[in-house]
Amino acid sequence: MTLELQPLDDLRFQDLVTQARKRIALRCPEWDEHNVSDPGITLIEQFASMIEMLGYRIDRIPERLHIALLRLLDIELAPPVAATVDLDFRLAGPAEREVTIPAHETEVTTTPAPGERPIAFQVAGTFVIRPLRPVAVALRRGGRIDSLAVSQGVCRPTGPDRAGFGASPAPGDGLYLGFAEPLDRLMLRISVDASKAWGAGIDPSRPPLQWEASAGPQPGQDGWAPARVLKDTTKGFNAGGGEIDLQMPESTALAQLAAERWHWVRCRLVEDGLPDRRYRRPPLIDSITAHVVGALVPAHHAARVSNEELGVSDGTPAQTFHVRLVPALEPSSADELLEVREQGSLEWVPWTAVDSFADSAADDRHFRFDPASGRVELGPAILAPRKGWMQRGAVPPKGATLRMAAYHHGGGVRGNVAPAALRVLRKGIPGVASVRNEAAARGGVDAETIDVGRQRAELELRTRDRAVTAQDFEFLAGEATPRVARARCGRPQDGKAIPVYVLPAVPDLFPDPPQALDFDDLTPEKEVLAQVRGYLDERRVLGTSVDVQPVRLRGVQVAVDVRVERFADPLRVEHEIRRALYRYVNPFGGSLEDDPEGWAFGRAVTEGELRAAVHTVPRVKRISLLRIYECDPTTREVRPNSAGAALVIGRDELICSGNHAVSCSRD
């Protein structure tokens, strides 16, 4: 890769000569001959020429030397980050025996286009789908809880117990199914037989029912977590029978209900705000049961390599080895480490990864691993004043074999695949009928480039490892994870925490066809916020606290009516104007030459600069109308009144695009 020229010193020959001649009057006032024929001026010009040539050569330092200089500052290029996704494994039928989805062996790929390699995701951990049936059924009616009889996983209510939500259904009434084992990430199929059209009064397409699972005490919850309804053919228990497929939350917990303690799933009657859409009479249930039909299993865009031999030790300090597949990923499990086997031994001895050898003793089995380059380093010998040579970290004896017990490679934005893109199970699993990703994969980030590494080095030389100023907080927030694109440190109120607003990295800034960035993509995930918060907590000044939040966004929608040139294609010009507006009204500052690092926090959106952005599109003749509206960044709902000539935003806010309205026609 050819590096773009980065001038370290922008002074040129004439600038150097001019500055030197100005200093003559200060340093040597008796020197009054400044003609080019003067020997002193000749020497000045000679030195200026040599300095200019030296700067020219320094500006062309090769990439490998830039990387070496960064390593001297203990700055390593960040490795890629693997995208993550939940894979929906569907069984061929209700689970009757355990189905094991093994970690590292289970790969699900995209269907590749001709000439392309498929994108593969591996299951992060072994997941076992167990057959479960209800062991208890209970009804909550008017504040009273009644237990019903269950036989072989099936409940057949009789008499008044057939009324699922009491004789006069009211919000809070519910139907409860208890299970003996956890339901984490499982997919349950509730099978129901009921009297047809008995529970009249509701909207069958939107029944006022909320499905939940017992999840134990969690912040912001009452001990219940919502279960996602994937399919409901019962139409609110009115279709005479049917099935309800539920996706359980990530974790469930035992809960006490009356005298029984099980893992509960409940169907709770809620208030939908419309009195004429309530049950006028309760649905009558003849039987109800449940089976496990699948699971939602986490996976990541990475391939695992096990027991890769690196080479043989020569017995000297500071040895380096390299893994075969690069760039690698940051170690994510305890077994991703270096192992050493001495000559004549059959035992592989594990070594511990460290960030630095500064605290390593001569007999500590330590190593350093740089995932971006795949380099494995062993401890060096350091010459200490008055102490002689000191070994930092153990050295494998000569002839010992080294291997990486495990590591992952992959990652990058390529793994941010669309929903339903992952469908191919490379190695079949007995009992599994299909697999797919219902949601898009997120979080994939490419490895850090040398240009970004240089910028980080410049900031790190100023701030290092302590958050004191606002710039320190912003720099360290980006240092915490590559999944942070920008950060803003706000002004804390008296006695309050220091607010830090985070904007996540978005893989596809300018999709085609042009459209607004999705609000979910502009909102950092909880794990990113937690990672940044933990990183800043370790580096904040004693007595301060940090509140890490998603960046505050203001939606902007532009309505523009344009007249194009006589022979121009209005549809094509309209397409290009949309592209220009989505690139311009963008928190990352797509095409803003004056803000190369992104739209400035607190910068207003003005009508004049929007007109200039539209006029950059070829074949635009004139703008007959341009108005700025503010919109909700989540729903894209537009406020009725125009913002006028400018939309002013807060100092800690950024702008994002709504759905711009563009109309083009010929005069």
Beta strands, then each sheet from edge to edge (+ up, - down):
strand 1: 84-91
strand 2: 99-101
strand 3: 107-110
strand 4: 120-123
strand 5: 127-129
strand 6: 136-141
strand 7: 144-148
strand 8: 154-155
strand 9: 174-179
strand 10: 186-194
strand 11: 209-214
strand 12: 224-226
strand 13: 228-232
strand 14: 242-247
strand 15: 254-257
strand 16: 260-269
strand 17: 285-300
strand 18: 302-312
strand 19: 320-322
strand 20: 338-341
strand 21: 349-350
strand 22: 352-353
strand 23: 366-370
strand 24: 375-378
strand 25: 381-384
strand 26: 388-391
strand 27: 401-410
strand 28: 422-425
strand 29: 432-436
strand 30: 484-489
strand 31: 498-504
strand 32: 546-550
strand 33: 552-564
strand 34: 605-606
strand 35: 620-631
strand 36: 638-642
strand 37: 646-647
strand 38: 653-657
strand 39: 661-666
sheet 1: 8+ 17- 1+ 29-
sheet 2: 2+ 5-
sheet 3: 8+ 17- 4+ 3- 28+
sheet 4: 7+ 6- 9+ 16- 11+ 12-
sheet 5: 7+ 6- 9+ 16- 15+
sheet 6: 8+ 17- 10+ 14- 13+
sheet 7: 18+ 27- 20+ 21-
sheet 8: 19+ 24- 23+ 22+
sheet 9: 25+ 26-
sheet 10: 30+ 31- 32-
sheet 11: 36+ 35- 33+ 38+
sheet 12: 36+ 35- 33+ 39+
sheet 13: 34+ 37-
end
